[in-house]
Amino acid sequence: MKNTNRIDLPERVMNTIHEHDMIERDDAVIVGLSGGADSVCLLLCLSEIKQKIGFSLRAIHVNHMMRGDESCHDESFCKELCQKLGIPLDIQRVDVFSYMSECGGSSEEAARILRYRAFSQSALPFPAAKIATAHNMCDNSETLLFNITRGTANRGLCGIPYKRDNIIRPLLDISREDIEEYLSAAGQSFVTDSSNLGNDYSRNILRHKVIPILRGINGNLHENIRRLTCSAAEDERFFTEMLSKTDERDICRQHPAVRKRYIRNILEKNNIPCSYERICNIDSLLSGRVSAKIAVGKNKYAVLKNGILTVESVPDLPIDTCFVALEAVKECSVAISEFDKMVKISRYYDDNAIKQVIIHKKSTNNCFNCDRISGSIKIRLRKGSDSVILKGRDFHTRLKKLDSSLGLTLSQRRQAIVLEDDNGVFWAEYVGAAARVACNENDPPEKIYEIKVVSSNG
């Protein structure tokens, strides 16, 4: 007696398509056809139901040129199959080994990148085309187990998504056994990739060794994993929606599950790898609600300030980088492109200059008497040991100690500019002029200069 549950695969595939809104009427659907059992099954099923839904069907075969004559045979098989079914076929050849020599990585990863790149190119002539890949229920089990083995957060428990962008996977509710029985009943042959038979790849070990043991414990393993991944994906969608409605200023008060997803989103937006340890370390800032910073990569820091978490990047410049040296005080503008800054030194033009610098303390912070400059002026980045004697004080103050009181971000501290002469620092960004060069009421107006830092694009 035939198992109609397996033979009626086109109907089950159509149910999956409807349930997950994969294909609409008048869509162009392109099947990634390797020639293996899964992709052949997908092509046959979509060919059978395309009239019912009302979409056009095409196929693409990507020849990775990794298995010599075997790769050529697979290409020929796909060509003959599509000719028999009357389905247009796009054949693209990619050089995996050349890509690996240029970009590195494993052959699996290189093949995947080039394959999906070819899919995208094939879809270009067809607006809003859908790319259908033949991932099935067993692939989903392998992905989940692989994620757990490698280490994953909750999102890794979601397995393979039914759709992502224009990629759809109509076979995710179908097991490999059902696929092979369907093809057998249809009298349809397929090709076998010899690289899938050995245990050279991690996924093959899971497929040939681990999963059979687990199925020996529970024969319903694949269906149980499918239910788990569907539940995890549903939870993930809920938390994503909840996070989108959360004010970032209230993130510290949220449940850890929400905070950690918020952290993951910020790291991903800044192209920073999301490890469990990194997310937990940053979450310790949020849960403690204390302004602080944590290094999360080269020249990148996660910074919590006033309850808001950001990632700040600092250019990799030597701390003693000198941007310019001026032999004498004169009006000038020095662009510092690395930080989008312009340092302007100019005469303090005002008929009542002396009165202004005495009354307006904010003006005096950036004004100095040019006669009190010794030797040449150097504009550079701030060092941790830099200090100045501020006006009204008789002792040195480390610039680093003023950071908190000034409310400077990590980026501002690392990009802070100082001016120094032969006697040391006489002006610091955000701080102002040292007492030894500061203006007083007896200074002639023509000797008073002002320093401003503005955007170099402004």
ABEGO torsion letter per residue (X at the ends): XBBAAAAAAAAAAAAAAAAAGABBBGBBBBBBBAGBAAAAAAAAAAAAAAAAAGBBBBBBBBBAGAAEAAAAAAAAAAAAAAAAAGBBBBBBBBBAAAAAAAAEEBAAAAAAAAAAAAAAAAAAABBGBBBBBABBAAAAAAAAAAAAAAEBBAAAAAEBBABBEABBBAAAABBAAAAAAAAAAAGBBBBBBAAAABAABAAAAAAAAAAAAAAAABAAAAAAAAAAAAAAAAAAAAAAAAAAABBAAAAAABBAAAAAAAAAAAAAAAGBBBBAAAAAAAAAAAAAGBBBBBBAEBGBBBBBBGGBBBBBBBBBBBAABBABBBABBBBBBBBBAAAGBBBBBBBBBBAAAAAAAAABAAAAAABBBAAABBEBBBBBBBBAABBBBBBGBABBBBAAAAAAAAGBBAAAAAABBBBBBAAEBABBBGAEBBAAABBBAABBAAABBBBBBBBAAX
